[in-house]
C-alpha cells in the first residue's frame, strides 16, 4: 500500500506544477458531497463523492437520532458502494504511475477510505492532511503576499467608458489581466447581474482569485479594473484592494454619447426587459429618492430608456465614481489618459496596443 500524507502547504506547492506533469499530481480528487464541492473546491479537482448529498444527510441524521455506531455502519456500506462505482467508472484504465491527491473536509474518513482502497490497488496516493479546511486556511493566508508581489496597473474610468472591453483587448494582445468582474460573474453595479450566470460563493471566488494570482509572472505588469471592495455580493480581499489603490493608473475617457450607447449594448437585457430594468432601479430609492426613481420608471414605461441611462450616468454613477477615485486611489491625479476614438473594439485595441508599446505599462 502506498499512502503519503501531505500538508496543505505541500499540496499547494505541488499544485504549481500542471496536472499530469512530472513532480505534480496526476489528478486532484474531492471526496466530499456534490453540494460541498459546488460551494468550493481545489482548482482542477474532480468530484468523487464518498457520500452523495442525500446519503450525507441520512448518515448525519442517524448519528444524531440513533447513535454513532449505527451511523458508521450505514455510512460504511454507502461509502464502500460509492468507491466501488468510482473505481469501475474512473480507475480501470489508469496506469500504475497515476498519482492522485485526495481530500475531503478535514482529511478524515471520506478521503481516507478512498485513499486506502486506491493505495491497496497499488497507486501512489497523496492524502491532504486537514483536508479542504486546511487548504482554505493556507490559501486565504497566502493571498496578501501574492497580491503585494505583483506589479499592478489599474484601468480607471467612469461607468460605460469601456474598461472591461479594454481589459479584453489587453488579453488579446498578450497582456496579463485580472478580470474581477469575470471571476465574480457580475458587472459590479446595481444593474450588474449577468443573465444565466449566478455569482459563485465567496469561498469559490476567493479560490478562483488565488488561482489567478499565483499564476501571474511577477516580471510583467498585471492590468486590473478599478473595482470597489465589493463586486455584486462578493468581497475583494483587503490586501488586493490596498495593492491596487497604491498602484499607477490609466484613465479611460469616452464621450457621454458613446458611454450611453456602450451601456445600451452591454446591458441589452434591460433594454429587452424594461420591467426587470424598472425593478432593479428600486435599489436606488435610498440614495436618489423615491421621486427620482419613479420618474425613471415612468420614462422606461414610455420607452425612453436612453434618457434614463444618461441620467443614471450623470446623476448617480459619475459623482460616486469621481469621489471614490479621489478618496482612494493614490496616483489618480497622475493617471495616464487614454482617449479612444469611440467604443468600438478596433479603437480599444489600438489603445491596448499603445499602452503596451509606450513603456508606461
matplotlib code that plots the C-alpha trace (Angstrom):
import matplotlib.pyplot as plt

x = [0.0, 1.3, -0.3, 1.6, 0.1, 0.9, 0.3, -1.9, 1.3, 3.0, -0.1, -0.3, 3.4, 3.0, -0.2, 2.0, 3.0, 0.3, -1.7, 0.0, 3.4, 6.5, 6.6, 2.9, -0.3, -2.0, -5.4, -7.0, -10.0, -12.5, -14.3, -16.9, -20.6, -21.7, -23.1, -19.8, -17.8, -20.1, -19.6, -15.8, -13.0, -9.4, -8.6, -8.7, -10.4, -12.9, -15.7, -15.8, -18.3, -17.8, -21.3, -23.6, -25.9, -28.8, -26.5, -24.6, -27.9, -29.1, -25.9, -25.9, -29.5, -28.7, -25.7, -28.0, -31.1, -29.8, -26.1, -22.6, -22.3, -25.4, -24.4, -21.0, -22.3, -24.7, -22.0, -19.5, -22.0, -22.7, -19.1, -18.0, -20.6, -19.7, -16.0, -16.6, -18.6, -15.8, -13.3, -15.4, -16.1, -12.8, -9.9, -9.9, -7.9, -5.4, -1.7, 0.1, 2.1, -1.2, -0.6, -3.7, -4.1, -7.3, -9.0, -12.3, -13.5, -10.8, -8.8, -10.8, -12.9, -14.2, -10.9, -9.2, -11.5, -11.0, -7.2, -6.9, -8.6, -6.6, -3.4, -4.1, -4.6, -1.0, -1.4, 0.8, -1.8, -1.2, -3.9, -4.1, -3.8, -6.6, -8.5, -10.3, -10.4, -6.6, -6.3, -8.7, -6.8, -3.4, -4.9, -6.5, -3.4, -1.2, -3.3, -1.8, 1.8, 0.6, -1.2, 1.8, 4.4, 2.7, 3.2, -0.4, -1.6, -5.1, -7.6, -9.8, -12.7, -16.4, -19.2, -19.6, -16.1, -15.3, -12.9, -14.0, -13.7, -10.2, -9.2, -10.4, -8.3, -5.3, -5.8, -5.9, -2.6, -1.0, -1.0, -1.6, -5.1, -7.1, -10.8, -12.5, -16.0, -15.5, -14.4, -17.4, -19.9, -21.1, -20.6, -20.2, -23.2, -26.8, -27.5, -24.6, -26.3, -25.3, -28.2, -27.7, -24.5, -25.2, -22.3, -20.0, -19.9, -17.5, -15.2, -15.1, -14.5, -11.5, -10.2, -10.6, -8.8, -6.0, -5.6, -5.1, -2.8, -0.4, 0.0, 0.9, 4.5, 6.0, 8.3, 5.3, 2.6, -0.9, -3.8, -6.9, -10.0, -10.5, -13.1, -14.6, -14.4, -17.4, -18.3, -22.0, -22.4, -18.7, -15.9, -12.5, -9.7, -8.5, -4.8, -5.6, -7.7, -4.8, -2.3, -4.5, -5.1, -1.4, -0.6, -0.2, -3.4, -4.7, -7.8, -10.1, -12.2, -15.2, -17.8, -21.2, -22.9, -20.5, -20.9, -24.7, -24.5, -22.0, -24.2, -27.2, -25.2, -23.6, -26.9, -29.1, -31.0, -32.6, -33.4, -35.2, -36.9, -38.0, -39.9, -36.7, -34.8, -37.6, -37.4, -33.7, -33.9, -35.8, -32.4, -31.5, -34.5, -32.5, -29.7, -31.7, -35.1, -38.4, -39.5, -36.4, -36.6, -40.3, -39.6, -37.0, -39.5, -42.1, -39.6, -38.9, -42.6, -42.7, -39.8, -37.3, -34.6, -31.7, -32.6, -32.7, -29.3, -27.9, -29.3, -28.1, -24.6, -24.6, -26.7, -25.7, -22.6, -20.3, -20.5, -19.9, -17.1, -15.1, -15.4, -14.2, -11.2, -10.0, -10.5, -9.0, -6.5, -3.2, -2.0, -5.2, -4.0, -1.1, -3.2, -2.2, -5.1, -6.5, -8.7, -10.2, -11.9, -15.1, -16.4, -15.6, -13.3, -11.0, -10.5, -9.9, -7.5, -5.4, -5.5, -4.3, -1.5, -0.4, -0.4, 1.8, 4.1, 4.6, 6.6, 4.2, 2.8]
y = [0.0, 3.4, 6.3, 9.6, 12.3, 15.8, 19.1, 21.7, 23.8, 20.8, 20.2, 23.8, 23.8, 20.7, 22.2, 24.8, 22.0, 21.3, 18.2, 15.2, 16.8, 15.3, 16.3, 17.2, 15.3, 13.2, 14.3, 16.1, 14.2, 15.8, 13.0, 15.4, 15.5, 17.4, 20.4, 20.8, 20.5, 23.1, 25.6, 25.5, 23.1, 23.0, 24.2, 21.4, 19.0, 16.4, 15.2, 11.5, 11.7, 9.1, 10.0, 12.0, 14.8, 12.6, 10.0, 12.5, 13.8, 10.2, 9.3, 12.6, 12.0, 8.5, 9.9, 12.5, 10.5, 7.0, 6.7, 6.9, 3.1, 2.7, 5.8, 4.4, 1.0, 2.6, 5.1, 2.3, 0.4, 3.5, 4.6, 1.1, 1.0, 4.5, 3.8, 0.6, 2.6, 5.3, 2.5, 1.0, 4.3, 6.1, 3.9, 0.7, 2.1, 4.1, 3.1, 2.3, 5.6, 7.5, 9.6, 11.4, 13.9, 13.1, 15.3, 15.7, 18.2, 17.6, 14.8, 12.2, 9.1, 10.0, 10.7, 8.1, 5.3, 6.2, 6.6, 3.3, 1.3, 3.1, 2.6, -1.1, -1.3, -0.1, 3.6, 6.2, 8.3, 11.6, 12.4, 16.0, 16.4, 18.6, 18.4, 21.3, 23.2, 23.2, 24.2, 27.1, 28.4, 28.2, 29.6, 32.7, 33.4, 33.4, 36.0, 39.1, 38.1, 37.1, 40.5, 42.6, 40.8, 41.8, 44.9, 46.3, 48.7, 50.0, 50.9, 53.7, 55.3, 56.2, 53.7, 53.0, 54.1, 50.6, 49.3, 45.7, 45.9, 47.3, 44.5, 42.0, 43.8, 43.7, 39.9, 39.6, 41.5, 39.0, 41.1, 39.8, 40.7, 40.1, 40.5, 40.6, 41.0, 37.9, 35.9, 37.2, 36.8, 40.4, 43.8, 45.5, 47.8, 47.8, 46.7, 44.3, 40.9, 38.6, 36.5, 32.8, 33.3, 33.3, 34.5, 31.9, 31.5, 33.8, 30.8, 29.8, 33.4, 33.5, 30.3, 31.5, 34.7, 32.9, 30.6, 33.5, 35.5, 32.5, 32.0, 35.6, 36.4, 38.8, 40.3, 41.6, 44.1, 42.9, 45.0, 45.3, 47.5, 50.0, 47.9, 48.8, 46.5, 44.5, 43.0, 42.3, 40.3, 39.2, 40.9, 41.5, 40.8, 43.9, 43.2, 43.3, 46.4, 48.2, 47.0, 48.2, 51.6, 52.3, 51.4, 53.5, 54.3, 54.8, 57.0, 55.8, 58.5, 58.3, 60.9, 60.7, 59.7, 56.8, 55.7, 55.7, 53.6, 51.2, 50.6, 50.0, 47.3, 45.7, 45.8, 44.7, 42.6, 45.7, 47.1, 43.9, 43.6, 47.0, 45.6, 44.0, 47.3, 49.1, 46.6, 46.9, 50.6, 50.1, 49.6, 53.2, 54.7, 55.1, 57.0, 59.0, 59.3, 57.8, 60.6, 60.4, 56.6, 56.8, 59.3, 57.0, 54.1, 56.2, 57.0, 53.3, 52.6, 55.3, 53.6, 56.4, 54.0, 56.0, 59.1, 57.0, 55.5, 59.0, 60.3, 57.3, 58.1, 61.9, 61.8, 58.5, 56.8, 59.7, 61.6, 58.4, 57.3, 60.6, 61.0, 57.4, 57.8, 61.0, 59.5, 56.0, 55.9, 57.4, 58.0, 59.0, 62.6, 61.3, 58.8, 58.4, 59.5, 57.0, 58.5, 56.0, 57.4, 55.5, 52.5, 50.0, 47.0, 48.4, 51.7, 50.0, 47.5, 50.5, 51.9, 48.5, 48.3, 51.9, 51.1, 48.1, 49.8, 53.1, 51.7, 53.3, 49.8]
z = [0.0, -0.9, 1.0, 1.6, 3.9, 2.7, 4.3, 2.7, 2.1, 0.4, -1.7, -2.8, -3.8, -6.0, -7.5, -9.1, -11.5, -14.1, -13.6, -15.2, -15.4, -13.6, -10.0, -9.9, -9.2, -11.9, -10.6, -7.6, -6.2, -3.9, -1.8, -0.4, -1.4, -4.5, -2.6, -0.7, -4.0, -5.7, -2.8, -3.4, -4.3, -5.2, -8.7, -11.2, -8.7, -9.8, -7.5, -6.4, -3.5, -0.8, 0.3, -2.0, -0.8, 0.3, 1.9, 3.9, 5.4, 6.0, 7.9, 9.8, 10.9, 12.1, 14.1, 15.8, 16.3, 16.9, 17.7, 16.2, 15.8, 13.6, 11.6, 11.0, 9.8, 7.4, 6.2, 5.7, 3.4, 1.4, 1.1, 0.0, -2.7, -3.9, -4.0, -6.0, -8.5, -8.8, -9.4, -12.1, -13.8, -13.5, -12.5, -14.5, -17.5, -15.4, -15.3, -12.1, -12.4, -11.7, -8.6, -7.2, -4.4, -2.4, 0.2, 2.0, 4.6, 7.2, 5.8, 7.7, 6.9, 3.5, 1.8, 4.0, 2.8, -0.9, -0.4, 1.4, -1.5, -4.2, -2.2, -1.8, -5.6, -6.0, -6.8, -5.1, -3.3, -1.6, 1.1, 2.2, 6.0, 7.3, 4.0, 2.3, 5.7, 5.9, 2.2, 2.6, 5.6, 3.8, 0.6, 2.2, 4.3, 1.1, -0.8, 0.7, -0.3, -3.8, -4.2, -3.0, -5.1, -8.4, -10.5, -10.8, -13.5, -12.7, -15.5, -14.2, -15.9, -15.2, -15.8, -19.5, -20.5, -21.7, -19.0, -19.4, -23.2, -22.8, -20.5, -23.1, -25.7, -23.5, -23.1, -26.9, -27.1, -24.7, -21.5, -18.0, -16.8, -13.6, -14.5, -11.2, -12.7, -14.8, -11.8, -9.8, -12.6, -12.0, -13.6, -10.2, -10.1, -9.2, -12.8, -12.8, -12.9, -15.7, -17.1, -16.6, -14.6, -10.8, -8.7, -7.1, -3.4, -1.6, -0.9, -4.6, -5.6, -3.2, -4.7, -8.3, -7.4, -5.6, -8.6, -10.9, -8.6, -8.2, -11.9, -12.8, -13.9, -11.3, -14.0, -16.1, -15.1, -14.3, -15.5, -13.4, -13.3, -10.5, -8.7, -5.3, -2.3, -3.5, -6.8, -6.5, -3.3, -3.2, -1.3, -2.8, -0.3, 1.5, 0.6, -3.1, -2.7, -0.9, -3.6, -6.4, -4.8, -4.3, -8.0, -11.2, -13.0, -16.5, -17.1, -19.9, -21.4, -23.7, -24.6, -22.8, -26.0, -26.5, -22.9, -23.2, -26.3, -24.8, -21.8, -24.0, -25.8, -22.7, -20.7, -23.6, -21.0, -19.5, -23.0, -23.9, -20.5, -19.3, -16.3, -15.0, -15.5, -13.6, -10.7, -10.4, -10.0, -6.7, -5.1, -5.7, -3.8, -0.6, -2.5, -5.1, -3.5, -4.4, -6.7, -8.9, -9.2, -10.0, -12.8, -14.3, -14.1, -15.9, -18.6, -19.0, -19.4, -22.2, -23.9, -23.2, -21.8, -23.4, -21.3, -18.1, -18.8, -19.4, -16.1, -14.3, -15.5, -14.7, -11.5, -9.9, -11.2, -12.1, -8.8, -6.9, -9.2, -9.1, -5.4, -4.8, -7.1, -5.4, -2.0, -2.6, -5.5, -4.6, -8.1, -9.8, -10.3, -12.3, -14.3, -18.0, -20.1, -22.7, -25.3, -27.8, -30.8, -29.9, -28.1, -30.9, -30.4, -33.1, -31.2, -27.9, -29.4, -30.7, -27.1, -25.7, -28.2, -27.4, -23.7, -24.1, -26.6, -24.7, -21.8, -19.3, -18.6]

ax = plt.figure().add_subplot(projection="3d")
ax.plot(x, y, z, "-o")
ax.set_aspect("equal")
plt.show()
